[in-house]
Amino acid sequence: MSSMNAYLFGLIAYFGWGSGDIFGTFATRKVGPYITTFWAFAFGALLGSFYIPFAFHELSAITPTLLFLNVILGVMYVGGNLMFNEALRLSSAPIVGTIGGSFSALTIVLSFLFLGEKISITHMLLILLVFTGVYITTTAHGQKRNTRSTKGVILALMSFIVWGIYFTFIKILMQSMGWFWPNYIPILLFPLIGLYMRWKKMPLIIPKFNIALPLFLNALTLRGGDFAFNIGASMGLTATIAPIGGAYPTLFAVLSYFVFRDPLNKKQIAGIIIALTGLVALGFIQ
C-alpha cells in the first residue's frame, strides 16, 4: 500500500507541477507577471488555508529567528516567481521552463556546499550534464535573436538561481517547523506584490473570468503538487516520489511546446533534451 501511495503522490506532484505553469503562462501573456503572480499566490493562500487546522500544533515551533529566515526566503521565492512569469511572457516557454525547472540540480550543489549533504561522482556528472544543457539552451540563438527573448532567458536563469537557494535552505526550516508553514508563509507574502505595484503606480486589476480561471487552476495544480509531495515525504516515501515529481519539467516542456507553439532551433532542442535527461536521471540516484 505504501508503494502505491508513493507512486500516486509522485504522479500528482508530476502532473500538478508540470501542468501548473501552462496556466500561468497563458495568464502572464495576457495580463503580465505582476498581476499573474499576485492572484496566483492569493488563490494559493486561500487553498492552503484549508490545511491550517491540521498544522496549528506546529506553530509553537516557530521562533522569531526562524520566522525572519522564512520571510527572507519567502521574498526570494516571490521574486523568483515574478522573474519566471516575466520570462514566460518574453521568451519561449519550453526554454524558460527547462531553465527554471533545473533548479533542483543547483539545490544539490548548494546542499553539498552549505548543509554538508553528500553527493557521489554520479551526482556530479549528472549535475554537469544538466548545467551543460542549460548552457546550450541559454546560448543557442536562432536567426530571430532579439533583446526581448534574451531578457527572458536572463530572467529564467535568475529564477533558477533564486529557487536553487530557496529550496536549499527551506529544508532547515522544515526540520524544525514541519513541512506546511515554511512553504505556506512565503505564499502569504503576496500583498508585497500589490504594494510594489502601487508604488510603481501599476494598476492591480481584478481579472475577468477568462483570466481568473487559469490563475485559479495554476494555484490549484501547483499547490496540489506541493501538498502531494510534502505529504508523501512526511510519510517517508521521498525515495519514490522524488524521481517522479522531480521530472516535471519534461511534462511542462512538451506541453508548452505544443500549446504555445513557441519556436525552437535545433541547438535549443538539444540543450533542453540534455538538461531534462540529467534532471530525470538525478531523481533516480539516491
Disulfide bonds with the S-S distance in Angstrom:
none
